[in-house]
Amino acid sequence: MKRRFRTPMLLIVSLALFAVGWSSPAPQSGLAYPVNMTLADGRLFVSDQYLGVFVYDVGDPAAPTPVTTIPLKGNRGTAVKDGIVYANEDNALHVLRIVGNSYETVMTLQPEYDVPGGGDGGWLEPGVIQERNGLGCACGQHLELASPLGPASVGSSFATFALVDDFLYRIDYATLVIYDVAVADKPKELKRVDIGWEIETIYPTDNFLLLGGNRGMYIYDRRSDPAAPHEIARIEHVRACDPVVVSGPVAYVTLRGGSVCGNAPDELLCVSMTDPDQPTVIARKELATPFGLAVSEPFLYVSNGLRGYTLLDVARPASPLPIAQWTDWGTKDFIWSGTTLYVLGFDGLRFFDVSDPRSPKLLAMLGPGAS
């Protein structure tokens, strides 16, 4: 009997609405549950797990300009390569192109989908590509951006996407999904690696992927086969939320307990990766409710959640030294690019000139309190 493949009607309707575009205004400050950021050649993509992706022109960080909103359910991150934006909607991957102040959906990669209740609904084969045409988000204000997207993007410490060369890596809870993006607008899913526990964040280097999970930090080696990275080491800890960033041979990991994160103490770990096969914790520093972090030697910014954020001197990673703290605004995550610090709060964004990291100068803000 010939096997039939059908998508459920709800999924068809959802994808059709996404393809033709929803009437969404350009984003202002209405973040509901922001999770991370991606920076790509003068544009900032802010992922909100409830509302989708908010896109801003930050070519001038002192005058950020809202561009568009891409409505997505369950969005946990983005990545950008050669003008193509990758963003998840729950488990599906959308391939998008920003056009003026709108977006074009190029295609959607949908994972295997089981029709509830069985019957003759069948399955949607994993990797099926649903082609899309037309513009999404018919915004009221026309805005021509100063420059096209650059070759690739950089994510914040809570990133769930990572781009290295021609490979896109995506965290899908307990799974690492690998795509070939040699042709940016035609990604191909290559492999799914079952990690076996919930992973939260991913940070790439040229040779490795560092995964932050509820139970530890895991090092995956991509040197021999970037299409199939494999685990070579881990730093385990009691259950905690733990984003990670890397500078040189040192990884910086924050552990935060409480709520859904677990019972770990609130602290910063400095991990030597001089021998990636045998990472070693060289320092532990107690910090209040640490969230995201950003490093540019010899300084490290660490979010303290609603308590603000802290600057540490990490010239000697074995002895991290807090040197300044700001408590006027709750923070969640950072991107540090050149002399600009992009700061994600719980309900808005702030941009700082950090030519002197000890004395950040506010350039602009989006959200509550913005003029």
Summary of the structure (lengths in Angstrom):
residues: 371
radius of gyration: 20.4
end to end distance: 65.4
largest distance: 70.8
contacts: 1278
relative contact order: 0.12
helix: 6%
strand: 49%
